[in-house]
């Protein structure tokens, strides 16, 4: 059997540690410590709670598509109905009879 | 481009609906669709440090918000369902999906969306039970349409509702068995709104923070 990654957690620090040592006895594995990064997901464990983000991945794709320097907008889509309808209608531009 | 946006919806439910819309045009994309995708990226450019915030808190009460945008789609007139599932103040699951059948009224569309929410909630309740977290039924589904709430409480068919496919009346049964209950929430507090339609800035920002999407520096 081959396992790439495992995440475990507990309310009790001691339980977490004893589980890790049991696992290490049984399997060949390395312990990376507190969870901070998993499959592109950034995890910040803070005093008041846990924060999940994908900032690194987002920066990477903004760079890939050359949008790093664009002027930011406040919402992800325009609200006027007409422009949404326009998107719907433009699908038929090559075969207007399909509509 | 859309694939990477979809991946980002994992921590950014605020772009879920917009990504869904542009995703629908992938087969035959045109200029306007590319512009819409670029707009999403420009929005993300300004919210690079945003993510989901799960505050440390003992309240684990399960509840859901459900909303629809009725017959928005001009070519097929189907409605969009949105659902947001919370444990306490933490957003744990969400969806934004075009309904598979055409609804004749907003009430019908809301009723169908609430039924989808109900199935998800039942599954979540079972999973939580496996973790020995007890949720006391009935679980609240918050909805801003009073007619849909009335239909859910009325186990009798009448002329306005008897055409609704039977599978959605699953909701009535669950309400009757007190597994879930539909409750009213005013539209401006309706978090699921963000998952069904593009919103103006003020509403968008208000609902975004209500969902628990914050800038890293503010947490």
HADDOCK unambig.tbl for C-alpha pairs under 7 A between the chains (distance, minus, plus):
assign (segid A and resid 48 and name CA) (segid B and resid 55 and name CA) 5.81 0.50 0.50
assign (segid A and resid 48 and name CA) (segid B and resid 56 and name CA) 5.40 0.50 0.50
assign (segid A and resid 49 and name CA) (segid B and resid 54 and name CA) 5.52 0.50 0.50
assign (segid A and resid 49 and name CA) (segid B and resid 55 and name CA) 4.08 0.50 0.50
assign (segid A and resid 49 and name CA) (segid B and resid 56 and name CA) 4.32 0.50 0.50
assign (segid A and resid 50 and name CA) (segid B and resid 53 and name CA) 6.04 0.50 0.50
assign (segid A and resid 50 and name CA) (segid B and resid 54 and name CA) 5.02 0.50 0.50
assign (segid A and resid 50 and name CA) (segid B and resid 55 and name CA) 6.28 0.50 0.50
assign (segid A and resid 51 and name CA) (segid B and resid 51 and name CA) 6.68 0.50 0.50
assign (segid A and resid 51 and name CA) (segid B and resid 52 and name CA) 5.75 0.50 0.50
assign (segid A and resid 51 and name CA) (segid B and resid 53 and name CA) 4.61 0.50 0.50
assign (segid A and resid 51 and name CA) (segid B and resid 54 and name CA) 6.12 0.50 0.50
assign (segid A and resid 52 and name CA) (segid B and resid 11 and name CA) 6.54 0.50 0.50
assign (segid A and resid 52 and name CA) (segid B and resid 51 and name CA) 5.41 0.50 0.50
assign (segid A and resid 52 and name CA) (segid B and resid 52 and name CA) 5.05 0.50 0.50
assign (segid A and resid 52 and name CA) (segid B and resid 53 and name CA) 6.42 0.50 0.50
assign (segid A and resid 53 and name CA) (segid B and resid 11 and name CA) 5.75 0.50 0.50
assign (segid A and resid 53 and name CA) (segid B and resid 50 and name CA) 6.54 0.50 0.50
assign (segid A and resid 53 and name CA) (segid B and resid 51 and name CA) 4.25 0.50 0.50
assign (segid A and resid 53 and name CA) (segid B and resid 52 and name CA) 6.38 0.50 0.50
assign (segid A and resid 54 and name CA) (segid B and resid 8 and name CA) 6.85 0.50 0.50
assign (segid A and resid 54 and name CA) (segid B and resid 11 and name CA) 6.79 0.50 0.50
assign (segid A and resid 55 and name CA) (segid B and resid 48 and name CA) 5.70 0.50 0.50
assign (segid A and resid 55 and name CA) (segid B and resid 49 and name CA) 5.70 0.50 0.50
assign (segid A and resid 58 and name CA) (segid B and resid 48 and name CA) 6.77 0.50 0.50
assign (segid A and resid 68 and name CA) (segid B and resid 45 and name CA) 6.64 0.50 0.50
assign (segid A and resid 70 and name CA) (segid B and resid 42 and name CA) 6.33 0.50 0.50
assign (segid A and resid 71 and name CA) (segid B and resid 42 and name CA) 6.65 0.50 0.50
assign (segid A and resid 72 and name CA) (segid B and resid 42 and name CA) 4.87 0.50 0.50
assign (segid A and resid 72 and name CA) (segid B and resid 43 and name CA) 5.46 0.50 0.50
assign (segid A and resid 72 and name CA) (segid B and resid 45 and name CA) 5.54 0.50 0.50
assign (segid A and resid 72 and name CA) (segid B and resid 46 and name CA) 4.82 0.50 0.50
assign (segid A and resid 73 and name CA) (segid B and resid 42 and name CA) 5.76 0.50 0.50
assign (segid A and resid 73 and name CA) (segid B and resid 43 and name CA) 4.79 0.50 0.50
assign (segid A and resid 73 and name CA) (segid B and resid 46 and name CA) 6.73 0.50 0.50
assign (segid A and resid 74 and name CA) (segid B and resid 43 and name CA) 5.90 0.50 0.50
assign (segid A and resid 74 and name CA) (segid B and resid 201 and name CA) 6.37 0.50 0.50
assign (segid A and resid 75 and name CA) (segid B and resid 43 and name CA) 5.85 0.50 0.50
assign (segid A and resid 75 and name CA) (segid B and resid 201 and name CA) 6.03 0.50 0.50
assign (segid A and resid 76 and name CA) (segid B and resid 15 and name CA) 6.47 0.50 0.50
assign (segid A and resid 76 and name CA) (segid B and resid 18 and name CA) 6.75 0.50 0.50
assign (segid A and resid 76 and name CA) (segid B and resid 39 and name CA) 6.01 0.50 0.50
assign (segid A and resid 76 and name CA) (segid B and resid 40 and name CA) 4.54 0.50 0.50
assign (segid A and resid 76 and name CA) (segid B and resid 43 and name CA) 5.20 0.50 0.50
assign (segid A and resid 77 and name CA) (segid B and resid 18 and name CA) 6.59 0.50 0.50
assign (segid A and resid 77 and name CA) (segid B and resid 36 and name CA) 6.86 0.50 0.50
assign (segid A and resid 77 and name CA) (segid B and resid 39 and name CA) 6.50 0.50 0.50
assign (segid A and resid 77 and name CA) (segid B and resid 40 and name CA) 6.65 0.50 0.50
assign (segid A and resid 77 and name CA) (segid B and resid 198 and name CA) 5.77 0.50 0.50
assign (segid A and resid 78 and name CA) (segid B and resid 198 and name CA) 6.58 0.50 0.50
assign (segid A and resid 79 and name CA) (segid B and resid 198 and name CA) 5.24 0.50 0.50
assign (segid A and resid 79 and name CA) (segid B and resid 199 and name CA) 5.81 0.50 0.50
assign (segid A and resid 79 and name CA) (segid B and resid 200 and name CA) 6.28 0.50 0.50
assign (segid A and resid 85 and name CA) (segid B and resid 74 and name CA) 6.26 0.50 0.50
assign (segid A and resid 87 and name CA) (segid B and resid 32 and name CA) 5.88 0.50 0.50
assign (segid A and resid 87 and name CA) (segid B and resid 33 and name CA) 6.23 0.50 0.50
assign (segid A and resid 88 and name CA) (segid B and resid 74 and name CA) 6.76 0.50 0.50
assign (segid A and resid 88 and name CA) (segid B and resid 75 and name CA) 6.78 0.50 0.50
assign (segid A and resid 90 and name CA) (segid B and resid 30 and name CA) 6.71 0.50 0.50
assign (segid A and resid 91 and name CA) (segid B and resid 28 and name CA) 6.33 0.50 0.50
assign (segid A and resid 91 and name CA) (segid B and resid 30 and name CA) 6.83 0.50 0.50
